[in-house]
Amino acid sequence: MIDTIVVVEKGRIGNWINGGNSPSAANEYLPIFSPYTGKTIGECPLGGTKDLDQAVKAAENAFPAWKKTSIKDRVQVLFNLKRLLEENLDELANLASLECGKLFEEAKAGILKGVEILEYACSVPNKIAGEFLEVSNGITCRISREPLGVIGCIAPFNFPNMVPMWSLPIALVCGNTAVLKPSEQVPLSSMRLAELFSQAGLPDGVLNVVNGSAEMVEAICDHPGIRALSFVGSTKVAKIVYTRGSASGKQVLALGGAKNHLVIMEDADPDFSPQQIVNSVTGCAGQRCMAASAIIAVGDCDHLIEKMVEYASGFDIGRSMGAIINEASIARITQYINDAEAAGATILVDGRGRKPGDDVPAYANGYWMGPTIIDHVRADMPAACEEIFGPVMTIVRVKTLEEALAIENSSSYGNAAAIFTASGAPADYLIEHASAGMLGVNIGVPVPREPFSFGGWNDSKFGGGDITAEDGINFWTRKKKVTTKWVFPKNPNWMS
């Protein structure tokens, strides 16, 4: 709810280094705007190598002791953190809403998804046990998993609590120390998260937060003290981070953008599907990589589209949907709508210029846009094939499911795809033929729940494996193999 958000002023912030707030060496600061009001709520330093060197040094100094700490003791910090996140849930949700524009309940959901990943990380001691086998008479081989050292995590603006939690709990419980760089548009949540880690008992220097923009990202990619790096953001930047980080010898996993396709069949449940489809596009104001914004209607789906239009037209902006991150994003999203309309598409629901009602005058100057539904879009239009990152649904009409999957397969992205149908055969066809890493049947946002990992295909991900669950353990550790022989075997073999 829009009237739940409490405005707080944070002033000029610094970094979080070696267990406490640390002033930045930056000469330039960026205003932190609240999308709800368009007003400044703080200033973020645009730091660079000096700040990063300090953070990496703190992480390097903390690593030996943290590595030697037993995993059973390391995991106790995560149990404490879970309690603190739940106790401070409303405060964290308010802060995330204030700086990134989410609805309060959406912000809470993001934090709770982070808690779910945290719960998985608490089970890592039961999953990380190494393998052991007597491979020959008197000869054994065993494998243990070792932490990498200092790791980096670069997070986007749209999930200021959840995305850092994709990486930090598993990386830390495996014995690594970390440097987190949040989006310069939403640094407040990460700074508060670092405080809670510290209150949970995390030793000084194990987690550090550095603030900055492109210069800081480049410094993290290049820094020789950082052994591995996770990134979440646009595909354009993900490619750069993956290439630059890999060139400096790092292990890199970079999650990029998406253009997720959602196929509607004529037999989709008319009382369930329309609302779910619209919610997929408008949740978080469309600013999430799992938004199924490219709709492909197979056959006569007018009865479903009419209900989608009815539902989307009734949105109470600010209460049914949150704000857009900044003015530049409003302009970009609007341009996609304008271009599609000029190219002959039909605007069924127009969100341009929509704002909250007069009952909340304080938010009149915020960054707002309503749900938008564009019909009769050609598959080659930019609005249909490029990531808009806003509450815009495009509808491409086709006659067959094969045509629909041909459109999906032609996309350079491969994050997610979904289908709404009452029949098993079309669902099975999409599951078999879609070129995407995460699929949904009658689910518009097919985010896997733990212990199933998160990650797409193609230009939606660069690097091996996924970012959570068992893949996270694999990414943040390396294997040590030991072969031991203490006695001479009675039966000689080549290893004797």
Summary of the structure (lengths in Angstrom):
residues: 496
radius of gyration: 24.1
end to end distance: 72.1
largest distance: 89.0
contacts: 1818
relative contact order: 0.14
helix: 40%
strand: 21%
